Amino acid sequence: MKQIIIIILLFFVGIQVTPAQKKKYVISGVIDNSNRPELLRVKDGDIAFLWFDNPKKKIEVPVKDGKFRIEGHVDHPTRCFFGVGGPAMYIILDNANYWVTLPYYVGSDKMKNILRIKSDSELFNTFMSWYDMDGKYYSELEKYKNKAKTCHPDSIRIYKRKADAIKHEMDSISLSTARTFPNKYLLPFVLLRQFDFSYERLWKEYEKIPESIKMSPIGKEVRQRLLPKKNTLVQ
C-alpha cells in the first residue's frame, strides 16, 4: 500500500514539475485595422515572422482575424529578427511573453506602421532601454565624426575630442548596465554592439562572462567575432 501511495505522489509531483521545466516564449499580437489607412492595413494571410540568427531558422505564421501567435522554446536567450505588417526589429528572445501592437504614423510626407513590443522578460526590457539610450549616443558620435571630416583643419581636434568623450561615456554606461544585470546574460549582447571599441577592452569583458554563457550561441558568436580582431593585432 505504501508503495502505491508513493508512486501516486511521484506521478502528481511529476505533473507539476514538468510544465515548469518546459518554459516557452509566446509572441502574440492583435492588430486593429479600424481607421487604419488602406495602404497600412494588415490583412489575413499577411505574415508575422521570427528569424533566428544562431542557429539560423525561420518561423512564419499568417495573420488571421487580425491576430497571430508564435510560440516555442529556446535553450538560451538569443537574438532574433521579428516583424509584422511592414516594420521589423531585432529582439532578444527569452522564454517569456511578448505582446505586439502596431500603431501607425501619418505625416505630411510619409505614413508607416510602427512596431511596439512589451514583454515580461527582464532581459528584453533592460536591453531595449539600453539600446534606445545607446542609439542616441551613436547619433551624437556620428555627428561629431562627420564634422571632423568636413570642418576646417584647425577644428578637427576639437570634434575628435568630443567624439572620444562620447565613446568613453557610451563605454562606461553600457558596460556598467551589462555588468550589473543578474547572471551576466546581458553582457554578450552589449559586447556585440560595441565592436568599435578596442580588442583588449572587449576581451577583458568577455572573460567575465560565466562559462555556461560562453558556451551558448550568443557567447560563441562574441568569441568568433573577437578572434579576427585579435589576429589583426598579432599580424
Disulfide bonds with the S-S distance in Angstrom:
none
